[in-house]
Amino acid sequence: MDNNYLERLFPAFLEIGDQELRERSERAMAMAMEQGGWNEANLADVPVTLSWKGCDVGWIEHVTDVTRMCILEFDQMKKYYLRHGVPFDRDIVVAGALLHDIGKLTEFVPGEGGGAVHSENYQLMRHPLSGALIAARAGLPDSVVHLIATHSFEGERSYQTLESDFVRTVDIFVFNCSVKGLEKY
């Protein structure tokens, strides 16, 4: 997988200041794509969910929105973290936002005439678990692996770092707004 492709698709990779973290993050996404059978030609077919019929939000749009919101919020609130001496790592937030749903690239696989279907083992390996395993194999730090593993309902009763709680909160909000709509609000 060409890292330039991933950086064009998700320019926020270039927001990760730590070169090694950026390279490992890009490697993790490329590994997930390869494992799930996704490539440049069919990646736009990856859904954000198959649970709701007629969902018009794809994985690329969702990851882009979560990442943009995380960057905007982090940069806006940084003055408080600095003022109060709160150790909050922007690179971990950006990498985590970009990678939080890489497991969906293995939970869903290309369908026979386009689109996507559930993989054979999607019930055993929901995307937080498969994504965390891929991130670990790519050599990402435990803080990013943890963030991926706990970003969904699996994280409701789990320990959260500041970065994982932050990305999880933004992800849930974006998901609810874009997929379920605002009917519950």
KAUR-V206151 format. One line per field, one symbol per residue. burial: 1 if it has 24 or more other C-alpha atoms within 12 Angstrom, else 0. Layout:
burial = ???
This chain:
burial = 00000110010111110000111111111111111111100111111111000000111111111111111001000000000000011111111111111111111111000001111000001111111111110101111111111111000000011111111111111110011000000
